[in-house]
Amino acid sequence: MPQTEIWQSKLLAYIHDPAEKALILLRGAAHEAGTVSALKELFGQELSQIRSRLVALEQVVKKADWWAAAADRVSLPKGRGGQVAFAAEPQIIHPLTGEKFSLRPLVDDAPVEAIEALSLHHFRQLVILHNGEVDWRKTFLAFWRFGPETPAKGLGSLWSQLPADTRTPDHTIWEHLSLASAFAGAMAGDPEGIPALMLMSFGPVQDFIAQARSVSDLWAGSHLLSRIAWEGMRLVCEDYGPDSILFPQLRGTALTDFWLLERLGRNVWPSDVKPSWMTDSTDSNPLFAAAFPNRFLALVPKSHAQGLAARIQTEVRRWVRTQSEAALEELLQVAGLSERGDSQNQIERQTKNFPEVYWAIIPWEVAGRDHLDDDQLREILRTFGTETQYLGEALDALLRGRILVEGVEFYAPNPGVAFPGLYQALEATHGSAKMLRPFSGVTEEGYRCTLCGEREWLAIGRGDPIERTGIFAPPQQRGETLWSLVSKKAQALAKEGEHLCTLCALKRCWPRLFVKECTKAFPELGRLDRFVLSTHAVAISTSIWQYMTHEDGDRRDLPEITSKKGKALNYLQEKMESVSGLRGAALPKRLYGKLRQTFASDDMLDFCKKIPALMDAAQSDSERDEIRQNLQDYFGARPETYYGLILLDGDQMGAWLAGDRAPIRVQDRFHDTTLENIRSLPGLQPYLAARRPVSPAYHQAISSALNCFSNKLARLVTEELFMGKLIYSGGDDLLAMVAVHDLPGLMFALRCSYSGVLPVLLDNQVFWKNLGTEPGRVELLKGHALVHKASRKELYRLMGEHATASIGAVIAHHQAPLGRVLTSLREAENRAKTLGGRDAFCLTVMKRSGGTEHLVGKWALDRGWSGSHMALLIDVRNLIARDVSRRSAYILTDLIAALPPQAEVLESVLRYQFRRQAKSEESLEIDELCNRLAQAAQEVQGKHPKIVHKEPQSPAGTKEETQNLWLRSLLLTADFLAREGRISNKAEKGGDS
Ligand SMILES: [Zn+2]
């Protein structure tokens, strides 16, 4: 079929069920009536001119609907399952936990009687005409994107949550319609009507991101990779629509919207749909998020699939080359040069095989064309040595008629049910394609890029190996180069001595190129700026925060500050004035907000912003020491020089996608009423108890949950509840920088936010207060987050209680080379997964003096606050900072080294020492904490022997037996976190006090 008919069939498939079906079914109206017939009539006027075409289209739509339903729904015995009166019993199910929720309050508020009229009006407005005729492509895109946006105020979020099937309400009508339209397009586009699944990935990922000299490089690397994935997906969207991408979920993501706006035109975009990427000119703008994973799953016409994959490879590489050339132009302009010279050839060579692209394609026909006939599919699975009963034993038996349920017949299965098997085969094929990594065959010469060490650096004159010029000249004899010129003009693009290759140059220039692209395409954003937070600014923010929130006396009145402080202030202010062109550094958002809110004038804000800049501007060590001393006098505590980095990674993502992690049974997918109705049917038990197979909607649910976490919730938590800065966050991967006093709190908050749960038996109020931030902004509950914004509430569905995440964190000195810190960070994350056995954390303290401490612990959310090792760390830190003498931890670590790892022994020693060192008589809390510490220490030795490990660099020869290593690490880490000036010596007043 020609292109138009792909869009026609997609559009008809998208309207085959009215969105409000769940709400009107109970009134007995057939769902073909109402909205659907009205819309069909509208489109039919154009289509009916060619009667035969309409018939063909309707056949495609019907088949697409059947297959989509078979892929996403659980099969019910014919005539059983009862009717669910949804408006009376509006129950939906979390697809990743099986937990049931009532939409009762939403339904009560909704104008249900008027819903058909509202729905029709809503969609009518989205029909786009061109010269008086329906523009099929644009209309489909508008329906897909804006259909789920609420048509009326009172309908609110009910509209977007309406289930596709009220009897198995674990996926929405929108997911069903999208899948049906994806099938319809893929069927209509193929001469034989056969769809195919395509899995594609881009690399390298870790190595590419890790080649970074600054936080900005890290951001640019991950943002570029995410963009490359989008450039690949974009080509699929252009030809087959964004619904064809089954994973990740694209609707509402910033880049997809950005593309849609261009395709639809501004006059078509509804004025009341204003996502934050259109309005936010700070770098919280979602366009700055590296939102996409490096792989996608698409449903496309079988005959187009190979060609499409090859075209994507060519096009993403062309995109990289074009951007690289733009980066070079930027550099030339900065350097005041005009000729590209040899660098043009270098660019072409170095981008020739970048990125690596891998794909696998599987045509749906291996599972049959009209009826399920999956011998071929099972043969493929056998070849890979994987399970051929891809639906599990019970479902497989039912499907093939081996279970005879007395008097009960199931519907004949269509190939749609084979999705789990096809996906399994696709993963296996894709995995083996990646093993055959092609050899690039490109040779690089001369001195290599100072960032990656792999490729030649870009040179206008590449030089000569014999005469040792250009890239062949040793660093000291290079003379004037493109890079030396750039580094004199723009330090952000190249530091002194840096010489970069094509890809590293692109990474360096990417922040500029991307901002230019955004503001050109969408000028309303104004001066969109990505602000760069230095490690130094993050470190010092701890001192500023503590000074501001806990200092006694009248800090608002600058002139009247006591004399020592006053002198220090004078010194600092004069110093700031004496450095010409000293500009304030960016501060963490939360600190900035607090400063704004606390001080009426900008003076204090300005002063604080200039502190890190002043330290950086110091010319000598003695000058730096002098500034530091004055800061100490001013703050009343040593200025903070350490900061934290956090790397979060969801556990076992592959297993989640394969459906091996969510412990959901078939029966968990049914509405209570339906389950009641079929539960007693004889012979159905194995079926009901069987594990749920994966489905496209299940994959979408994972992707949406990860999108909610990484694009929305994680940013809010990191930057508004804690003094952190999200460097990148996409899918289940997150990297954040944070002030050292907020590090343990943020780690705990991110772990809980990932799943949308709290440690058991804890309420939100207490949880957030315990972490040292304000309660009431975010509530985590049952796999969801309820976010309270100024004017409204937002509900995000997250991964749920069965999903876990591991976190590696490092505390480092702000002057430690970033490369080394990142290596430690990755090692910490690895320790959390291996030593901690996942669902764990590892916190590494890299001391300036060279010592390193690793603390590995379990989150153990199922054991409540008192059972989590992170809570223990936080509580011990607070104890050392507030209630006992600071020597306690040192005395104890010596003592416990000689003790047997028995809880009673440890507890009595801990209690004795802490009580002895206590500042007050009150000891109830101390006793309780000592008990928890001792129990945990004994348990770790017995239950998690891997967590207990020796420090790698303990001096050789000192082979003394040391006991209780884990407890020792915990005490030392807590002690480090409790150091003077790091956290307040008074109890937190719950954040914003
Ligand atoms: Zn490089």
Boltz pocket constraint, residues with backbone or C-beta under 6 A from the ligand:
constraints:
  - pocket:
      binder: B
      contacts: [[A, 449], [A, 450], [A, 451], [A, 452], [A, 453], [A, 454], [A, 455], [A, 500], [A, 501], [A, 502], [A, 503], [A, 504], [A, 505]]
      max_distance: 6.0
